[in-house]
Each structure stands twice: as structure tokens, then as C-alpha cells.
Amino acid sequence: MIDTDRTAAVAAVLDSLAEAWARGDADAYAAHFTEDATYITFVGTRYQGRQDIADSHRALFAKFLKGTRLAHEMVDVRFLGAERS
């Protein structure tokens, strides 16, 4: 059984992350993470907390990642817990 509401919610978050990235909006990008989130990049850089994620992406969007886009594709979603079928 596919939970279309929750799957759509996951897709909306991914789309919103990609849209914030495309705008170079570090605060909107970081808003999707919790205050105590741990964020590790593909090169192993570690950021701790929403503010650190925003600050680091602000610098990245201003220079190294300026004009880039975040590519994403949702292939599968599985929700764990008592409600799964």
C-alpha cells in the first residue's frame, strides 16, 4: 500500500531543498534541518546544527556553488514503523 500523502510530503521537501539551492538561499535550504542536525558533505566536511548548515552554505553559494543546481530523483520511499503494510 502506497501512502501517497506522506510520499508527496517527502517529494515536496526534496523539491523545496533543490529550489532553495538553485536560488542560492542558504537560510531556506537550512530551514529543512533540525537545530541539532549533523550534515556531512560528500567530501567529509561536517556541519553541526541548522545555523552551521546555513552559514556554510551561504559561503558556498556565494562562491564555489554559485549558479549550481541540486539534482535529485526520488526512486523509492519506505516508511518504517507500526503503520507499514
C-alpha positions in Angstrom: 0.0 0.0 0.0 1.4 3.4 -1.0 1.0 6.3 1.4 0.5 9.0 -1.2 0.2 11.9 1.2 3.4 11.1 3.1 5.2 10.3 -0.2 4.1 13.6 -1.6 5.3 15.4 1.6 8.8 13.8 1.1 8.9 14.8 -2.5 7.8 18.4 -1.6 10.7 18.6 0.9 13.2 17.4 -1.7 11.8 19.9 -4.3 12.0 22.7 -1.8 15.6 21.9 -0.9 16.5 21.9 -4.6 14.6 25.2 -5.2 16.4 26.9 -2.3 19.8 25.6 -3.6 19.0 27.0 -7.1 18.2 30.4 -5.6 21.4 30.2 -3.5 19.2 30.7 -0.4 21.2 29.2 2.4 18.6 30.1 5.1 15.7 28.4 3.2 18.0 25.4 2.5 19.0 25.1 6.1 15.4 25.5 7.4 14.7 21.9 6.4 17.2 20.7 9.0 16.7 20.4 12.8 18.5 22.7 15.2 20.8 19.8 16.2 21.2 18.3 12.7 24.5 16.7 11.7 25.3 17.4 8.0 28.2 15.6 6.3 29.2 16.5 2.8 30.4 14.2 0.1 34.0 15.2 0.9 33.6 14.5 4.6 33.1 18.1 5.9 30.9 18.1 9.0 28.5 20.8 10.0 26.6 20.7 13.3 23.2 22.4 13.6 20.9 24.4 11.4 22.8 27.6 11.8 26.1 26.0 10.9 24.5 24.5 7.8 23.1 27.9 6.8 26.4 29.7 7.4 28.4 27.2 5.4 26.0 27.1 2.5 25.8 30.9 2.5 29.6 30.9 1.8 29.4 28.1 -0.7 26.5 29.6 -2.6 28.4 32.9 -2.8 31.5 31.4 -4.4 32.1 27.7 -5.1 28.5 26.6 -5.7 27.2 29.8 -7.2 24.8 29.1 -10.0 24.8 25.3 -9.4 21.7 23.1 -9.0 21.0 20.3 -6.7 19.9 17.2 -8.7 17.6 14.8 -7.1 15.3 11.9 -8.0 13.0 10.1 -5.6 13.3 6.4 -6.6 11.6 4.8 -3.6 10.2 5.7 -0.2 9.6 3.3 2.6 8.1 4.4 5.9 9.1 2.3 8.9 7.0 1.7 11.9 3.8 0.1 13.1 1.7 1.6 10.3 3.6 -0.1 7.4 1.9 -2.8 5.5 
